Amino acid sequence: MKGFVHGGHSGNEGLALKNLMTEHDPSSGEVKIKLKAAGLNHRDLFIPDRHDSSDPDVILGSDGSGVVIEVGPGVKTIKEGDEVVINPGLGWERNASIPPEGFQIVGFPGHGTFAETIVVPEENAILKPASLSFEEAAVVGLAGLTAYRALFTRGQLESGQTVFIPGIGGGVATFLLKFAKAAGARVIVSSRSEAKRNSALELGADMALSDEEEWGEVVANEEVDLVIESVGAATFNRSLSLLKRGGTLVTFGSSTGDSIEFDLRSFFYGQYNLLGSTMGSGEEFRAMIQFVEDHSIKPVIDKSYPLDEIKKAFDYLGKANQFGKLVVSM
Ligand SMILES: NC(=O)c1ccc[n+]([C@@H]2O[C@H](COP(=O)([O-])OP(=O)(O)OC[C@H]3O[C@@H](n4cnc5c(N)ncnc54)[C@H](OP(=O)(O)O)[C@@H]3O)[C@@H](O)[C@H]2O)c1
């Protein structure tokens, strides 16, 4: 089968679409899925620097959807022919404040979804909502789960509150916008791109800030209850400065750098809350899929590529040109 792997060379030189000799059969409690589509995530860009190129090739990709073609012994909840979406979080089923020891993500260190088939534990194969096409379902997993936990479990967003989401072009950010609007919140976003700001306003954002303007002046009359930060060093302090006293900032990403300096004194005088978040449990994944169905939410897909052209999708994602998600079809 074809698979988009990393190995043999370090960094992006080690990325290649290959004909792989081996296909895995499902063991006890596992199911084999013929993938129809797979979604890209910012995480995929980091794997070429994390995977040791002298180790065996690893198939990249965390998100996917498809049809179950084989079930291993003891599988009870899924049968051959089921149309499923993959929960990319391995080993974190029950709701908990932190993932259990051994929690991993599909697509490194184990094989991922940029291939024709994949084997996953049965609890990671969730019935695909009928309202979503395979392509739409393929991009919901990692980003939707991360957005759901950050907004609702960690951020405790309530109807009528105001949330600020910087870098609205991002894959997770577009889910944050749709989820927050569905929950009845007021949403302010930012983007470096005018086209992306306009797209966000069309999707229901109440206000869109450019990177050039003085954010504090523009939102002077707003009470921002919650900030969801994933851009990192480039925006963190600006985002924090918009938060009302006593408000909460949830962070789950740092695309533009992990390290920042910030003013402790104004932070503690302001009684702010700073929370980390990362993906979510299997229970949160199911709740997120239910939320998507209940509110008829469609993911924002910027571009779709055939698997043979996945390198083009990687380049596009690396330039941060996208508004929403990128998907490959098998
Ligand atoms: N901890 C977790 O479980 C988890 C899960 C998912 C994602 N993440 C992390 O969260 C981040 C976002 O993920 P994603 O998949 O949504 O990423 P993405 O689709 O690649 O989007 C990143 C966005 O960041 C903004 N950005 C990039 N460079 C910027 C700069 N110099 N200044 C201002 N804004 C900039 C861009 O928005 P504009 O073009 O609109 O300005 C861009 O669309 C990544 O760091 C990812 O690794 C973490």
The ligand as a Gaussian input file, in Angstrom:
#p B3LYP/6-31G(d) Opt

LIG

0 1
 N       -1.452000      20.607000      22.576000
 C       -2.260000      20.046000      21.696000
 O       -2.922000      19.045000      21.972000
 C       -2.386000      20.648000      20.344000
 C       -3.380000      20.209000      19.472000
 C       -3.528000      20.841000      18.240000
 C       -2.654000      21.869000      17.886000
 N       -1.662000      22.218000      18.740000
 C       -0.744000      23.321000      18.399000
 O       -1.546000      24.481000      18.224000
 C       -0.990000      25.295000      17.188000
 C       -2.057000      25.519000      16.132000
 O       -2.313000      24.282000      15.461000
 P       -3.072000      24.249000      14.068000
 O       -3.007000      22.854000      13.556000
 O       -4.378000      24.926000      14.216000
 O       -2.052000      25.175000      13.242000
 P       -2.124000      25.828000      11.845000
 O       -3.365000      25.356000      11.123000
 O       -0.807000      25.576000      11.197000
 O       -2.318000      27.410000      12.168000
 C       -1.384000      28.208000      12.784000
 C       -1.895000      29.675000      12.745000
 O       -1.051000      30.474000      13.549000
 C       -1.058000      31.791000      13.020000
 N        0.347000      32.245000      12.899000
 C        1.364000      31.576000      12.358000
 N        2.483000      32.320000      12.398000
 C        2.150000      33.493000      12.994000
 C        2.861000      34.682000      13.319000
 N        4.158000      34.829000      13.066000
 N        2.195000      35.675000      13.913000
 C        0.881000      35.557000      14.174000
 N        0.164000      34.455000      13.876000
 C        0.788000      33.440000      13.296000
 C       -1.691000      31.754000      11.662000
 O       -2.932000      32.434000      11.712000
 P       -3.196000      33.716000      10.755000
 O       -2.644000      33.385000       9.403000
 O       -4.685000      33.831000      10.782000
 O       -2.535000      34.905000      11.375000
 C       -1.838000      30.286000      11.371000
 O       -2.970000      30.012000      10.575000
 C        0.253000      24.544000      16.691000
 O        1.371000      25.047000      17.388000
 C       -0.007000      23.118000      17.088000
 O        1.172000      22.380000      17.257000
 C       -1.516000      21.641000      19.956000

